């Protein structure tokens, strides 16, 4: 998948010169881990699109975990209930 | 869509709007600054202000990372990219930001090799694939983005990739908020805190705002109901005579942030003594540079840069817009000489810039649409 195809599932925004770049600002997307490969994981969005995500900053992840991804890097792991204590 | 649809419910928005109105003290005007450009985008895209009473004014802050890049730093990037052996990589929004010598797109038209990437890790991949070229990543962004750059530097070091470097323009949000609070131009009552920056730094770094300035700050998510609920939490604090830091975005943000990301940031970066922000001027300890341990990846040390300060175009009032002193439509060139197609100021370049967001989704767009229908 190229960067231009990696659209924000919520807004349809993609990284491009057109309005709506998801990487440049304080914008991140929630993806689900599909496959773990060392420090990286293949993650899927709600539409089934995949991207490779670096996971060093959130510790060990497993398939099914939901992570907040910004610029190809997971910056937080979300709890199953969707709420941190 | 789960975790999205439930935060865009119009009926719930109306209920929240009524409850917010009920909390307003009669005759009082509330100025609430959303620090983050992502919030500005949501506010205009979904008409969040339409659900709020007139007594509450949302003021747009400096939280669009593209918008605060001074023109001289764009020129520095172009100077690096004009070297024959260099491929400059950057996020998409940066491509159209005007510098004193045009934008990165203009530089490409003149023969430079500047490529958009989705992640700094993509820049590192280009470095692996092109060992005979120097790959420079033009890093921008707040604490949300800086960890991805730091992680990329760590991977470059681990793999001993030496044809990769970073031109670092990462900035930090707390000094910018302090500069706004110290500004004599603006009186604010409360803040909507940046949700994803807070994912990394947590909520604790904002506590001085409540303690020293007596102002509520609520870390907010990015859906329309997130913002309305956050405004409700702020108004509840006013009604109960409290001034605290609260976390509305609990499904993502932990109060102490992400300790691993913070450790990586402190390992790879140090604070610059000063950094110039467009609109806010030079702010002490407000930006990051590579630490001595990783200085060999610092493009500013690897290349000679013009380093010239370039004044903004006289007609452009981005500075006032970034500080929330002016609304986008109050700028003299908004929607006429300055549009998303032909931006003069940075606030019109990025979709998160207040001017572009208002142009694309705000009343101005509605007026243009109705004019087009009439014609």
Interface residues (C-beta under 8 A of the other chain):
Chain A: X3 X4 X6 X9 X10 X11 X13 X14 X15 X16 X17 X18 X19 X20 X21 X23 X24 X25 X26 X27 X28 X30 X46 X54 X56 X57 X58 X59 X68 X70 X71 X72 X73 X75 X76 X78 X79 X82 X83 X84
Chain B: X1 X2 X3 X4 X36 X37 X38 X41 X45 X63 X64 X65 X66 X91 X92 X93 X94 X95 X96 X105 X116 X117 X118 X119 X120 X121 X122 X140 X141 X142 X144 X145 X147 X148 X151 X154 X155 X194 X195 X196 X197 X199 X200 X222 X223 X250 X251 X252 X253 X254 X255 X258 X260 X261 X264 X340 X350 X351 X352 X356 X360
